[in-house]
């Protein structure tokens, strides 16, 4: 049974990732196809609190499919999760006549979507985060682009590392999940990966680097997720202090927000478009309180209550593969 939707709002929240704009475009044009009015909430949940809600049309999203960032703007909002912030958001949505929301972002965004759903605002989420730490999907929107950006940087760094016989510690984004650092490590031929999910010590790192030197390697690349402990800077300082022992000079490179930006890859454009359309279709079928994602290349819907209580971690099989190939 179709839900009674006249106006659908679109929220892009949290840390942006390549593919937010194709998602917005798909929601807008699918909504228009079904006779709905699409409205954009600017600056994520902060915009909901402020009532920063604007009408969108087909031309509003013309030419945005290849743009990084988000045309609606984004933010992280602690105020939204407080009772007053949620009440203000609901009041503004009601005053604007918004009947349902589509919301793209990471795990914090999905918790916000659940809060809106529980408060009576029909909401459908979609995973958009380069860290790939959201449950209910094999891959989030933006991951493919971010990984390719990281790999490009890694390949360039290797050239210098080999020329000067150095160990490079490359920090990649991933506060809770080491997915980017692990996948880049495998695809880019790193000698070691350091992740939040996998305990290690500075002595472990020293042994790996020294072993790489003994085996005759001209460089050593270590990918480190920002949430790893010890962190990338501590690893770099330790290896710099033990250059005689390892045989390599040590350098640190922090990729930072370069991983978030740039034109989304073909895969991310398609994934974002597919999930944006699926979000509208779920609302059309009267379904809300779910996040749409892909599992084994099929679009699936997972309750927001499950997504909000779960963090997706790297697979043990991938960790084993990284260890074997590093030799």
Buried (B, 14 or more C-beta within 10 A) or exposed (E): EEBEBEBBBBBBBBBBBBBBBBBBBBBBBBBBEEEBBBBBBBBBBBBBBBBBBEEBEEEBBEEBBEBBBBBBBBBBBEBBEEEEBBEBBBEBBEEBEBBBBBBBBBBBBBBBBBBBBEEEBBBBBBBBBBBBBBBBBBBBBBBBBBBBBBBEBBEEBBEEBBEEBBBBBBBBBBEBBBBBBBBBBBBBEBBBBBBBBBEBEBEEBBBBBBBBBEEEBBBBBBBBBBBBEBBBEBBBBBBBEBBEEBBBBBBBBBBEEBBBBBBBBEBBBBBBBBBBBBBBBBBBEEBBBBBBBBEEEEBBBBBBBBBBEBEBBBEEEBBEBBEEEBE
